[in-house]
Amino acid sequence: MNKPQTLSVEEAAKVLGIGITTAYAAVKRREIPSIRIGGRLLVPKPALERMLRCETSLDAASDR
């Protein structure tokens, strides 16, 4: 069976180390990528991983 390619907002919050309310606010501000399928709000894993790689690269550049 394939692994799910999405996370709930709550799961994404745990991955990011932030609170659920903060995660939902970030989704609303489009800081966290998300899709809506039916009544569910989901965070695509590949998009979240790209976002984290980009932020990590920016953090590394600002340390110089």
PQR file of N, CA, C, O and H, with PARSE charges and radii, in Angstrom:
ATOM      1  N   MET A   1       0.844  -1.197   0.000 -0.4000 1.5000
ATOM      2  CA  MET A   1       0.000   0.000   0.000 -0.0000 2.0000
ATOM      3  C   MET A   1       0.881   1.250   0.000  0.5500 1.7000
ATOM      4  O   MET A   1       1.907   1.289   0.679 -0.5500 1.4000
ATOM      5  N   ASN A   2       0.488   2.252  -0.749 -0.4000 1.5000
ATOM      6  CA  ASN A   2       1.242   3.500  -0.826 -0.0000 2.0000
ATOM      7  C   ASN A   2       1.094   4.306   0.452  0.5500 1.7000
ATOM      8  O   ASN A   2       0.064   4.255   1.123 -0.5500 1.4000
ATOM      9  H   ASN A   2      -0.346   2.221  -1.301  0.4000 1.0000
ATOM     10  N   LYS A   3       2.149   5.053   0.776 -0.4000 1.5000
ATOM     11  CA  LYS A   3       2.099   5.947   1.933 -0.0000 2.0000
ATOM     12  C   LYS A   3       1.304   7.190   1.546  0.5500 1.7000
ATOM     13  O   LYS A   3       1.391   7.644   0.405 -0.5500 1.4000
ATOM     14  H   LYS A   3       2.986   5.093   0.230  0.4000 1.0000
ATOM     15  N   PRO A   4       0.535   7.742   2.474 -0.5600 1.5000
ATOM     16  CA  PRO A   4      -0.206   8.973   2.172  0.2800 2.0000
ATOM     17  C   PRO A   4       0.762  10.103   1.798  0.5500 1.7000
ATOM     18  O   PRO A   4       1.830  10.241   2.395 -0.5500 1.4000
ATOM     19  N   GLN A   5       0.380  10.890   0.822 -0.4000 1.5000
ATOM     20  CA  GLN A   5       1.211  12.000   0.370 -0.0000 2.0000
ATOM     21  C   GLN A   5       0.760  13.335   0.957  0.5500 1.7000
ATOM     22  O   GLN A   5       1.211  14.397   0.528 -0.5500 1.4000
ATOM     23  H   GLN A   5      -0.487  10.777   0.337  0.4000 1.0000
ATOM     24  N   THR A   6      -0.126  13.269   1.936 -0.4000 1.5000
ATOM     25  CA  THR A   6      -0.604  14.487   2.592 -0.0000 2.0000
ATOM     26  C   THR A   6      -0.564  14.313   4.099  0.5500 1.7000
ATOM     27  O   THR A   6      -0.521  13.199   4.621 -0.5500 1.4000
ATOM     28  H   THR A   6      -0.492  12.407   2.285  0.4000 1.0000
ATOM     29  N   LEU A   7      -0.578  15.436   4.772 -0.4000 1.5000
ATOM     30  CA  LEU A   7      -0.679  15.486   6.229 -0.0000 2.0000
ATOM     31  C   LEU A   7      -1.885  16.338   6.590  0.5500 1.7000
ATOM     32  O   LEU A   7      -2.256  17.248   5.848 -0.5500 1.4000
ATOM     33  H   LEU A   7      -0.613  16.341   4.347  0.4000 1.0000
ATOM     34  N   SER A   8      -2.489  16.045   7.718 -0.4000 1.5000
ATOM     35  CA  SER A   8      -3.502  16.969   8.227 -0.0000 2.0000
ATOM     36  C   SER A   8      -2.771  18.218   8.711  0.5500 1.7000
ATOM     37  O   SER A   8      -1.555  18.188   8.898 -0.5500 1.4000
ATOM     38  H   SER A   8      -2.188  15.306   8.321  0.4000 1.0000
ATOM     39  N   VAL A   9      -3.484  19.289   8.912 -0.4000 1.5000
ATOM     40  CA  VAL A   9      -2.855  20.513   9.425 -0.0000 2.0000
ATOM     41  C   VAL A   9      -2.267  20.236  10.809  0.5500 1.7000
ATOM     42  O   VAL A   9      -1.208  20.762  11.151 -0.5500 1.4000
ATOM     43  H   VAL A   9      -4.472  19.313   8.760  0.4000 1.0000
ATOM     44  N   GLU A  10      -2.942  19.422  11.593 -0.4000 1.5000
ATOM     45  CA  GLU A  10      -2.444  19.076  12.921 -0.0000 2.0000
ATOM     46  C   GLU A  10      -1.121  18.314  12.831  0.5500 1.7000
ATOM     47  O   GLU A  10      -0.197  18.578  13.600 -0.5500 1.4000
ATOM     48  H   GLU A  10      -3.802  18.994  11.315  0.4000 1.0000
ATOM     49  N   GLU A  11      -1.032  17.366  11.888 -0.4000 1.5000
ATOM     50  CA  GLU A  11       0.211  16.613  11.701 -0.0000 2.0000
ATOM     51  C   GLU A  11       1.332  17.524  11.214  0.5500 1.7000
ATOM     52  O   GLU A  11       2.472  17.407  11.663 -0.5500 1.4000
ATOM     53  H   GLU A  11      -1.783  17.151  11.264  0.4000 1.0000
ATOM     54  N   ALA A  12       1.011  18.422  10.304 -0.4000 1.5000
ATOM     55  CA  ALA A  12       2.005  19.371   9.796 -0.0000 2.0000
ATOM     56  C   ALA A  12       2.498  20.272  10.926  0.5500 1.7000
ATOM     57  O   ALA A  12       3.685  20.589  10.994 -0.5500 1.4000
ATOM     58  H   ALA A  12       0.085  18.517   9.939  0.4000 1.0000
ATOM     59  N   ALA A  13       1.601  20.680  11.800 -0.4000 1.5000
ATOM     60  CA  ALA A  13       1.995  21.513  12.946 -0.0000 2.0000
ATOM     61  C   ALA A  13       3.026  20.780  13.801  0.5500 1.7000
ATOM     62  O   ALA A  13       4.007  21.381  14.240 -0.5500 1.4000
ATOM     63  H   ALA A  13       0.637  20.423  11.745  0.4000 1.0000
ATOM     64  N   LYS A  14       2.811  19.496  14.038 -0.4000 1.5000
ATOM     65  CA  LYS A  14       3.766  18.713  14.829 -0.0000 2.0000
ATOM     66  C   LYS A  14       5.117  18.644  14.140  0.5500 1.7000
ATOM     67  O   LYS A  14       6.155  18.799  14.784 -0.5500 1.4000
ATOM     68  H   LYS A  14       2.014  19.008  13.681  0.4000 1.0000
ATOM     69  N   VAL A  15       5.110  18.408  12.818 -0.4000 1.5000
ATOM     70  CA  VAL A  15       6.357  18.344  12.047 -0.0000 2.0000
ATOM     71  C   VAL A  15       7.110  19.661  12.160  0.5500 1.7000
ATOM     72  O   VAL A  15       8.332  19.675  12.306 -0.5500 1.4000
ATOM     73  H   VAL A  15       4.267  18.282  12.295  0.4000 1.0000
ATOM     74  N   LEU A  16       6.379  20.763  12.093 -0.4000 1.5000
ATOM     75  CA  LEU A  16       6.980  22.092  12.125 -0.0000 2.0000
ATOM     76  C   LEU A  16       7.298  22.575  13.539  0.5500 1.7000
ATOM     77  O   LEU A  16       8.023  23.554  13.715 -0.5500 1.4000
ATOM     78  H   LEU A  16       5.386  20.752  11.974  0.4000 1.0000
ATOM     79  N   GLY A  17       6.763  21.895  14.532 -0.4000 1.5000
ATOM     80  CA  GLY A  17       7.006  22.303  15.918 -0.0000 2.0000
ATOM     81  C   GLY A  17       6.249  23.557  16.310  0.5500 1.7000
ATOM     82  O   GLY A  17       6.733  24.368  17.100 -0.5500 1.4000
ATOM     83  H   GLY A  17       6.174  21.100  14.389  0.4000 1.0000
ATOM     84  N   ILE A  18       5.049  23.710  15.747 -0.4000 1.5000
ATOM     85  CA  ILE A  18       4.220  24.875  16.069 -0.0000 2.0000
ATOM     86  C   ILE A  18       2.863  24.391  16.552  0.5500 1.7000
ATOM     87  O   ILE A  18       2.522  23.219  16.396 -0.5500 1.4000
ATOM     88  H   ILE A  18       4.656  23.051  15.106  0.4000 1.0000
ATOM     89  N   GLY A  19       2.102  25.283  17.130 -0.4000 1.5000
ATOM     90  CA  GLY A  19       0.771  24.943  17.614 -0.0000 2.0000
ATOM     91  C   GLY A  19      -0.236  24.828  16.479  0.5500 1.7000
ATOM     92  O   GLY A  19      -0.014  25.326  15.376 -0.5500 1.4000
ATOM     93  H   GLY A  19       2.379  26.236  17.257  0.4000 1.0000
ATOM     94  N   ILE A  20      -1.336  24.168  16.771 -0.4000 1.5000
ATOM     95  CA  ILE A  20      -2.368  23.949  15.762 -0.0000 2.0000
ATOM     96  C   ILE A  20      -2.983  25.271  15.302  0.5500 1.7000
ATOM     97  O   ILE A  20      -3.200  25.472  14.107 -0.5500 1.4000
ATOM     98  H   ILE A  20      -1.516  23.763  17.668  0.4000 1.0000
ATOM     99  N   THR A  21      -3.260  26.159  16.234 -0.4000 1.5000
ATOM    100  CA  THR A  21      -3.848  27.456  15.880 -0.0000 2.0000
ATOM    101  C   THR A  21      -2.902  28.239  14.978  0.5500 1.7000
ATOM    102  O   THR A  21      -3.333  28.851  14.000 -0.5500 1.4000
ATOM    103  H   THR A  21      -3.084  25.995  17.205  0.4000 1.0000
ATOM    104  N   THR A  22      -1.623  28.219  15.305 -0.4000 1.5000
ATOM    105  CA  THR A  22      -0.618  28.903  14.482 -0.0000 2.0000
ATOM    106  C   THR A  22      -0.558  28.278  13.097  0.5500 1.7000
ATOM    107  O   THR A  22      -0.428  28.991  12.102 -0.5500 1.4000
ATOM    108  H   THR A  22      -1.273  27.722  16.099  0.4000 1.0000
ATOM    109  N   ALA A  23      -0.652  26.946  13.021 -0.4000 1.5000
ATOM    110  CA  ALA A  23      -0.608  26.257  11.729 -0.0000 2.0000
ATOM    111  C   ALA A  23      -1.802  26.641  10.863  0.5500 1.7000
ATOM    112  O   ALA A  23      -1.637  26.924   9.677 -0.5500 1.4000
ATOM    113  H   ALA A  23      -0.757  26.367  13.829  0.4000 1.0000
ATOM    114  N   TYR A  24      -2.998  26.655  11.440 -0.4000 1.5000
ATOM    115  CA  TYR A  24      -4.176  27.041  10.658 -0.0000 2.0000
ATOM    116  C   TYR A  24      -4.070  28.490  10.189  0.5500 1.7000
ATOM    117  O   TYR A  24      -4.469  28.811   9.070 -0.5500 1.4000
ATOM    118  H   TYR A  24      -3.132  26.425  12.404  0.4000 1.0000
ATOM    119  N   ALA A  25      -3.537  29.360  11.035 -0.4000 1.5000
ATOM    120  CA  ALA A  25      -3.359  30.759  10.640 -0.0000 2.0000
ATOM    121  C   ALA A  25      -2.347  30.864   9.497  0.5500 1.7000
ATOM    122  O   ALA A  25      -2.533  31.661   8.578 -0.5500 1.4000
ATOM    123  H   ALA A  25      -3.213  29.099  11.944  0.4000 1.0000
ATOM    124  N   ALA A  26      -1.280  30.068   9.549 -0.4000 1.5000
ATOM    125  CA  ALA A  26      -0.270  30.077   8.492 -0.0000 2.0000
ATOM    126  C   ALA A  26      -0.840  29.531   7.189  0.5500 1.7000
ATOM    127  O   ALA A  26      -0.494  30.017   6.113 -0.5500 1.4000
ATOM    128  H   ALA A  26      -1.128  29.421  10.297  0.4000 1.0000
ATOM    129  N   VAL A  27      -1.705  28.532   7.273 -0.4000 1.5000
ATOM    130  CA  VAL A  27      -2.377  28.022   6.069 -0.0000 2.0000
ATOM    131  C   VAL A  27      -3.247  29.130   5.475  0.5500 1.7000
ATOM    132  O   VAL A  27      -3.253  29.339   4.262 -0.5500 1.4000
ATOM    133  H   VAL A  27      -1.986  28.137   8.147  0.4000 1.0000
ATOM    134  N   LYS A  28      -3.967  29.822   6.321 -0.4000 1.5000
ATOM    135  CA  LYS A  28      -4.841  30.899   5.836 -0.0000 2.0000
ATOM    136  C   LYS A  28      -4.036  32.005   5.159  0.5500 1.7000
ATOM    137  O   LYS A  28      -4.485  32.591   4.175 -0.5500 1.4000
ATOM    138  H   LYS A  28      -3.963  29.652   7.306  0.4000 1.0000
ATOM    139  N   ARG A  29      -2.830  32.291   5.696 -0.4000 1.5000
ATOM    140  CA  ARG A  29      -1.952  33.320   5.102 -0.0000 2.0000
ATOM    141  C   ARG A  29      -1.128  32.761   3.943  0.5500 1.7000
ATOM    142  O   ARG A  29      -0.319  33.473   3.347 -0.5500 1.4000
ATOM    143  H   ARG A  29      -2.466  31.815   6.496  0.4000 1.0000
ATOM    144  N   ARG A  30      -1.339  31.476   3.627 -0.4000 1.5000
ATOM    145  CA  ARG A  30      -0.629  30.771   2.549 -0.0000 2.0000
ATOM    146  C   ARG A  30       0.866  30.638   2.819  0.5500 1.7000
ATOM    147  O   ARG A  30       1.660  30.539   1.884 -0.5500 1.4000
ATOM    148  H   ARG A  30      -1.995  30.897   4.111  0.4000 1.0000
ATOM    149  N   GLU A  31       1.247  30.635   4.082 -0.4000 1.5000
ATOM    150  CA  GLU A  31       2.640  30.392   4.459 -0.0000 2.0000
ATOM    151  C   GLU A  31       2.929  28.891   4.486  0.5500 1.7000
ATOM    152  O   GLU A  31       4.068  28.467   4.288 -0.5500 1.4000
ATOM    153  H   GLU A  31       0.601  30.716   4.841  0.4000 1.0000
ATOM    154  N   ILE A  32       1.900  28.100   4.730 -0.4000 1.5000
ATOM    155  CA  ILE A  32       1.986  26.645   4.665 -0.0000 2.0000
ATOM    156  C   ILE A  32       1.128  26.224   3.479  0.5500 1.7000
ATOM    157  O   ILE A  32      -0.050  26.575   3.409 -0.5500 1.4000
ATOM    158  H   ILE A  32       0.975  28.445   4.891  0.4000 1.0000
ATOM    159  N   PRO A  33       1.714  25.468   2.541 -0.5600 1.5000
ATOM    160  CA  PRO A  33       0.934  25.033   1.368  0.2800 2.0000
ATOM    161  C   PRO A  33      -0.174  24.072   1.783  0.5500 1.7000
ATOM    162  O   PRO A  33       0.022  23.217   2.647 -0.5500 1.4000
ATOM    163  N   SER A  34      -1.336  24.223   1.158 -0.4000 1.5000
ATOM    164  CA  SER A  34      -2.454  23.340   1.508 -0.0000 2.0000
ATOM    165  C   SER A  34      -3.380  23.166   0.318  0.5500 1.7000
ATOM    166  O   SER A  34      -3.379  23.956  -0.626 -0.5500 1.4000
ATOM    167  H   SER A  34      -1.494  24.917   0.457  0.4000 1.0000
ATOM    168  N   ILE A  35      -4.171  22.100   0.397 -0.4000 1.5000
ATOM    169  CA  ILE A  35      -5.227  21.843  -0.582 -0.0000 2.0000
ATOM    170  C   ILE A  35      -6.481  21.460   0.185  0.5500 1.7000
ATOM    171  O   ILE A  35      -6.406  20.937   1.297 -0.5500 1.4000
ATOM    172  H   ILE A  35      -4.171  21.458   1.163  0.4000 1.0000
ATOM    173  N   ARG A  36      -7.623  21.722  -0.412 -0.4000 1.5000
ATOM    174  CA  ARG A  36      -8.884  21.327   0.200 -0.0000 2.0000
ATOM    175  C   ARG A  36      -9.497  20.239  -0.675  0.5500 1.7000
ATOM    176  O   ARG A  36      -9.690  20.421  -1.877 -0.5500 1.4000
ATOM    177  H   ARG A  36      -7.684  22.147  -1.316  0.4000 1.0000
ATOM    178  N   ILE A  37      -9.795  19.116  -0.052 -0.4000 1.5000
ATOM    179  CA  ILE A  37     -10.469  18.019  -0.742 -0.0000 2.0000
ATOM    180  C   ILE A  37     -11.722  17.715   0.067  0.5500 1.7000
ATOM    181  O   ILE A  37     -11.652  17.258   1.207 -0.5500 1.4000
ATOM    182  H   ILE A  37      -9.638  18.969   0.924  0.4000 1.0000
ATOM    183  N   GLY A  38     -12.861  17.977  -0.546 -0.4000 1.5000
ATOM    184  CA  GLY A  38     -14.111  17.853   0.205 -0.0000 2.0000
ATOM    185  C   GLY A  38     -14.065  18.825   1.374  0.5500 1.7000
ATOM    186  O   GLY A  38     -13.792  20.011   1.188 -0.5500 1.4000
ATOM    187  H   GLY A  38     -12.918  18.349  -1.473  0.4000 1.0000
ATOM    188  N   GLY A  39     -14.324  18.344   2.542 -0.4000 1.5000
ATOM    189  CA  GLY A  39     -14.278  19.189   3.734 -0.0000 2.0000
ATOM    190  C   GLY A  39     -12.950  19.160   4.444  0.5500 1.7000
ATOM    191  O   GLY A  39     -12.791  19.785   5.492 -0.5500 1.4000
ATOM    192  H   GLY A  39     -14.547  17.381   2.693  0.4000 1.0000
ATOM    193  N   ARG A  40     -11.968  18.425   3.876 -0.4000 1.5000
ATOM    194  CA  ARG A  40     -10.669  18.285   4.550 -0.0000 2.0000
ATOM    195  C   ARG A  40      -9.643  19.261   4.009  0.5500 1.7000
ATOM    196  O   ARG A  40      -9.547  19.489   2.804 -0.5500 1.4000
ATOM    197  H   ARG A  40     -12.097  17.916   3.024  0.4000 1.0000
ATOM    198  N   LEU A  41      -8.888  19.827   4.918 -0.4000 1.5000
ATOM    199  CA  LEU A  41      -7.773  20.708   4.583 -0.0000 2.0000
ATOM    200  C   LEU A  41      -6.508  19.897   4.788  0.5500 1.7000
ATOM    201  O   LEU A  41      -6.234  19.439   5.898 -0.5500 1.4000
ATOM    202  H   LEU A  41      -8.966  19.642   5.898  0.4000 1.0000
ATOM    203  N   LEU A  42      -5.726  19.713   3.714 -0.4000 1.5000
ATOM    204  CA  LEU A  42      -4.553  18.840   3.757 -0.0000 2.0000
ATOM    205  C   LEU A  42      -3.303  19.584   3.314  0.5500 1.7000
ATOM    206  O   LEU A  42      -3.367  20.524   2.522 -0.5500 1.4000
ATOM    207  H   LEU A  42      -5.949  20.085   2.813  0.4000 1.0000
ATOM    208  N   VAL A  43      -2.172  19.149   3.837 -0.4000 1.5000
ATOM    209  CA  VAL A  43      -0.881  19.717   3.478 -0.0000 2.0000
ATOM    210  C   VAL A  43      -0.122  18.660   2.686  0.5500 1.7000
ATOM    211  O   VAL A  43       0.223  17.612   3.233 -0.5500 1.4000
ATOM    212  H   VAL A  43      -2.119  18.385   4.481  0.4000 1.0000
ATOM    213  N   PRO A  44       0.145  18.916   1.406 -0.5600 1.5000
ATOM    214  CA  PRO A  44       0.902  17.948   0.607  0.2800 2.0000
ATOM    215  C   PRO A  44       2.340  17.822   1.129  0.5500 1.7000
ATOM    216  O   PRO A  44       3.033  18.826   1.297 -0.5500 1.4000
ATOM    217  N   LYS A  45       2.778  16.595   1.380 -0.4000 1.5000
ATOM    218  CA  LYS A  45       4.129  16.377   1.902 -0.0000 2.0000
ATOM    219  C   LYS A  45       5.210  16.951   0.995  0.5500 1.7000
ATOM    220  O   LYS A  45       6.119  17.618   1.490 -0.5500 1.4000
ATOM    221  H   LYS A  45       2.216  15.780   1.243  0.4000 1.0000
ATOM    222  N   PRO A  46       5.145  16.716  -0.329 -0.5600 1.5000
ATOM    223  CA  PRO A  46       6.210  17.268  -1.184  0.2800 2.0000
ATOM    224  C   PRO A  46       6.299  18.797  -1.109  0.5500 1.7000
ATOM    225  O   PRO A  46       7.399  19.349  -1.114 -0.5500 1.4000
ATOM    226  N   ALA A  47       5.174  19.471  -1.041 -0.4000 1.5000
ATOM    227  CA  ALA A  47       5.174  20.939  -0.961 -0.0000 2.0000
ATOM    228  C   ALA A  47       5.749  21.408   0.373  0.5500 1.7000
ATOM    229  O   ALA A  47       6.485  22.393   0.423 -0.5500 1.4000
ATOM    230  H   ALA A  47       4.281  19.022  -1.037  0.4000 1.0000
ATOM    231  N   LEU A  48       5.415  20.706   1.446 -0.4000 1.5000
ATOM    232  CA  LEU A  48       5.946  21.056   2.764 -0.0000 2.0000
ATOM    233  C   LEU A  48       7.453  20.840   2.785  0.5500 1.7000
ATOM    234  O   LEU A  48       8.189  21.664   3.326 -0.5500 1.4000
ATOM    235  H   LEU A  48       4.817  19.905   1.405  0.4000 1.0000
ATOM    236  N   GLU A  49       7.918  19.741   2.202 -0.4000 1.5000
ATOM    237  CA  GLU A  49       9.355  19.468   2.148 -0.0000 2.0000
ATOM    238  C   GLU A  49      10.091  20.527   1.342  0.5500 1.7000
ATOM    239  O   GLU A  49      11.170  20.966   1.739 -0.5500 1.4000
ATOM    240  H   GLU A  49       7.320  19.071   1.762  0.4000 1.0000
ATOM    241  N   ARG A  50       9.516  20.947   0.202 -0.4000 1.5000
ATOM    242  CA  ARG A  50      10.130  22.017  -0.597 -0.0000 2.0000
ATOM    243  C   ARG A  50      10.195  23.314   0.205  0.5500 1.7000
ATOM    244  O   ARG A  50      11.203  24.020   0.183 -0.5500 1.4000
ATOM    245  H   ARG A  50       8.639  20.591  -0.121  0.4000 1.0000
ATOM    246  N   MET A  51       9.113  23.617   0.909 -0.4000 1.5000
ATOM    247  CA  MET A  51       9.070  24.830   1.721 -0.0000 2.0000
ATOM    248  C   MET A  51      10.170  24.794   2.771  0.5500 1.7000
ATOM    249  O   MET A  51      10.857  25.794   2.979 -0.5500 1.4000
ATOM    250  H   MET A  51       8.294  23.043   0.928  0.4000 1.0000
ATOM    251  N   LEU A  52      10.346  23.668   3.427 -0.4000 1.5000
ATOM    252  CA  LEU A  52      11.356  23.548   4.472 -0.0000 2.0000
ATOM    253  C   LEU A  52      12.765  23.647   3.895  0.5500 1.7000
ATOM    254  O   LEU A  52      13.638  24.260   4.509 -0.5500 1.4000
ATOM    255  H   LEU A  52       9.788  22.855   3.258  0.4000 1.0000
ATOM    256  N   ARG A  53      12.998  23.060   2.739 -0.4000 1.5000
ATOM    257  CA  ARG A  53      14.322  23.163   2.102 -0.0000 2.0000
ATOM    258  C   ARG A  53      14.635  24.602   1.748  0.5500 1.7000
ATOM    259  O   ARG A  53      15.770  25.050   1.913 -0.5500 1.4000
ATOM    260  H   ARG A  53      12.289  22.561   2.240  0.4000 1.0000
ATOM    261  N   CYS A  54      13.650  25.327   1.268 -0.4000 1.5000
ATOM    262  CA  CYS A  54      13.833  26.726   0.888 -0.0000 2.0000
ATOM    263  C   CYS A  54      14.157  27.558   2.118  0.5500 1.7000
ATOM    264  O   CYS A  54      15.084  28.367   2.089 -0.5500 1.4000
ATOM    265  H   CYS A  54      12.728  24.963   1.134  0.4000 1.0000
ATOM    266  N   GLU A  55      13.412  27.372   3.191 -0.4000 1.5000
ATOM    267  CA  GLU A  55      13.652  28.134   4.414 -0.0000 2.0000
ATOM    268  C   GLU A  55      14.998  27.783   5.012  0.5500 1.7000
ATOM    269  O   GLU A  55      15.679  28.653   5.554 -0.5500 1.4000
ATOM    270  H   GLU A  55      12.659  26.715   3.215  0.4000 1.0000
ATOM    271  N   THR A  56      15.394  26.523   4.924 -0.4000 1.5000
ATOM    272  CA  THR A  56      16.695  26.110   5.441 -0.0000 2.0000
ATOM    273  C   THR A  56      17.802  26.796   4.650  0.5500 1.7000
ATOM    274  O   THR A  56      18.794  27.243   5.225 -0.5500 1.4000
ATOM    275  H   THR A  56      14.841  25.815   4.484  0.4000 1.0000
ATOM    276  N   SER A  57      17.634  26.879   3.330 -0.4000 1.5000
ATOM    277  CA  SER A  57      18.624  27.544   2.492 -0.0000 2.0000
ATOM    278  C   SER A  57      18.707  29.023   2.840  0.5500 1.7000
ATOM    279  O   SER A  57      19.802  29.583   2.897 -0.5500 1.4000
ATOM    280  H   SER A  57      16.828  26.516   2.863  0.4000 1.0000
ATOM    281  N   LEU A  58      17.574  29.661   3.072 -0.4000 1.5000
ATOM    282  CA  LEU A  58      17.561  31.075   3.444 -0.0000 2.0000
ATOM    283  C   LEU A  58      18.213  31.265   4.792  0.5500 1.7000
ATOM    284  O   LEU A  58      18.974  32.215   4.976 -0.5500 1.4000
ATOM    285  H   LEU A  58      16.684  29.207   3.025  0.4000 1.0000
ATOM    286  N   ASP A  59      17.936  30.383   5.747 -0.4000 1.5000
ATOM    287  CA  ASP A  59      18.541  30.486   7.081 -0.0000 2.0000
ATOM    288  C   ASP A  59      20.055  30.360   6.994  0.5500 1.7000
ATOM    289  O   ASP A  59      20.784  31.091   7.664 -0.5500 1.4000
ATOM    290  H   ASP A  59      17.318  29.611   5.598  0.4000 1.0000
ATOM    291  N   ALA A  60      20.527  29.426   6.163 -0.4000 1.5000
ATOM    292  CA  ALA A  60      21.970  29.223   6.015 -0.0000 2.0000
ATOM    293  C   ALA A  60      22.614  30.463   5.396  0.5500 1.7000
ATOM    294  O   ALA A  60      23.713  30.855   5.790 -0.5500 1.4000
ATOM    295  H   ALA A  60      19.934  28.833   5.619  0.4000 1.0000
ATOM    296  N   ALA A  61      21.933  31.079   4.428 -0.4000 1.5000
ATOM    297  CA  ALA A  61      22.485  32.271   3.778 -0.0000 2.0000
ATOM    298  C   ALA A  61      22.538  33.451   4.738  0.5500 1.7000
ATOM    299  O   ALA A  61      23.453  34.270   4.659 -0.5500 1.4000
ATOM    300  H   ALA A  61      21.041  30.761   4.108  0.4000 1.0000
ATOM    301  N   SER A  62      21.569  33.548   5.642 -0.4000 1.5000
ATOM    302  CA  SER A  62      21.556  34.677   6.584 -0.0000 2.0000
ATOM    303  C   SER A  62      22.584  34.513   7.689  0.5500 1.7000
ATOM    304  O   SER A  62      22.894  35.479   8.386 -0.5500 1.4000
ATOM    305  H   SER A  62      20.825  32.882   5.705  0.4000 1.0000
ATOM    306  N   ASP A  63      23.127  33.296   7.866 -0.4000 1.5000
ATOM    307  CA  ASP A  63      24.152  33.064   8.885 -0.0000 2.0000
ATOM    308  C   ASP A  63      25.531  33.539   8.427  0.5500 1.7000
ATOM    309  O   ASP A  63      26.474  33.579   9.218 -0.5500 1.4000
ATOM    310  H   ASP A  63      22.876  32.511   7.299  0.4000 1.0000
ATOM    311  N   ARG A  64      25.642  33.893   7.162 -0.4000 1.5000
ATOM    312  CA  ARG A  64      26.954  34.298   6.616 -0.0000 2.0000
ATOM    313  C   ARG A  64      27.290  35.704   7.002  0.5500 1.7000
ATOM    314  O   ARG A  64      28.350  36.209   6.633 -0.5500 1.4000
ATOM    315  H   ARG A  64      24.876  33.860   6.519  0.4000 1.0000
TER
END
